[in-house]
Amino acid sequence: MSAISTGRSCGRCHEAKRKCDQLSPSCRLCKRKGLSCVYPSRRPSRFVPIETEDCSLTSDTNSPGIQIMSNELSVPGDSEFALNLPNSAEPSFSTDTRAPWFAAPEAFVVDHSPLPLPPNFKIQDLKEFVRLIESWQTIWVMTGSNAFIHPHLYGNSFPSCLQIAFATYSAYVNRTPATRDIILRSVNDQATALVFGLDHIGGPKDLVKELASIHALFAYQLIGLFDGDIRSRHLAESRAQVLAELLDHTLKGASAKLSLEMLVGESTSSLAHLFAPNEPW
């Protein structure tokens, strides 16, 4: 049998700090001196080899081991689900379980309870969070979307208030020391015009336009609160309540509209079932 290289030195050569030819089952130096040649074991690999499926195991599905595993992975019956899931037999809005979770009316409930700060929270953590939000806005003016503005959200309609905010924030991102004051004045003027242009909160409005107003006012608020200009910060703080009320109104409007659409859909399906012929023609 020909010698095979192991790729590592044996224990004897390693202790003597001599060059090992790394042959298996014994290197030449150990073989010539009649010494036992032992190679260190390889470190366990992090990779799991892909094993081929054994036909003898897959063909015999009646073995006890497979039956036990099948019982453990089996889906429980309706009675077991009724114990674990409260009110599973009485859906509140829709019986269509394929609907996305964010389209359920329960997803619009907002908890305003203050959250405690982490024990090791530092002011630097807050600054990093602000930088993250600012980076999202910069990505928005560079790509047209960000973490909270979907690329297809304004695909069919790009409201004028958001167009102005987009151009204004783009100018702010590319500001120079010479143009900073001019751009900040434009930001404050556009934010004031947007607030005065909003209809009375409470009337029926287009949800897409309301969302565009929120995104536009948020862009102005982000500049005013964190630029460092004292006047801009004062004006932004005075607009904070308007943004909060607009958010709450839009959220409630979206929830009510969704609930109405789901109720209309259920009543339509129930009426279709009621007037369906009992016997085929």
MOMOBEL-V233300 format. One record per backbone hydrogen bond with DSSP energy under -0.5 kcal/mol. CO is the residue of the C=O (numbers start at 1). NH is the residue of the N-H. Records with the same first field share a line. If there is no record, write none. Layout:
CO: NH  NH
This chain:
4: 24
9: 40
10: 14
11: 15
12: 16
13: 17  18
22: 6  7
24: 4
27: 31
28: 32
29: 33
30: 34  35
36: 38
38: 11
47: 49
49: 51
53: 55
54: 57  58
55: 59
56: 60
59: 61
60: 63
63: 67
64: 68
65: 69
66: 70
67: 71
68: 72
69: 73
70: 74
77: 81
78: 82
79: 83
80: 84
81: 85
84: 86
85: 88
87: 90
95: 97
96: 99
100: 103
101: 104
104: 107
105: 108
106: 109
110: 112
118: 121
122: 125  126
123: 127
124: 128
125: 129
126: 130
127: 131
128: 132
129: 133
130: 134
131: 135
132: 136
133: 137
134: 138
135: 139
136: 140
137: 141
138: 142
139: 143  145
140: 144
149: 146
150: 153  154
152: 155
157: 159
159: 162  163
160: 164
161: 165
162: 166
163: 167
164: 168
165: 169
166: 170
167: 171
168: 172
169: 173
170: 174
172: 175
176: 179  180
179: 183
180: 184
181: 185
182: 186
183: 187
184: 188
185: 189
186: 190
187: 191
188: 192
189: 193
190: 194
191: 195
192: 196
193: 197
194: 198
195: 198
200: 203
203: 202
206: 210
207: 211
208: 212
209: 213
210: 214
211: 215
212: 216
213: 217
214: 218
215: 219
216: 220
217: 221
218: 222
219: 223
220: 224
221: 225
222: 226
223: 227
229: 233
230: 234
231: 235
232: 236
233: 237
234: 238
235: 239
236: 239  240
237: 240
239: 243
240: 244
241: 245
242: 246
243: 247
244: 248
245: 249
246: 250
247: 251
248: 252
249: 253
250: 254
251: 255
252: 256
253: 257
254: 258
255: 259
256: 260
257: 261
258: 262
259: 263
260: 264
261: 265
262: 266
263: 267
264: 268
265: 269
266: 270
267: 271
268: 272
269: 273
270: 274
271: 275
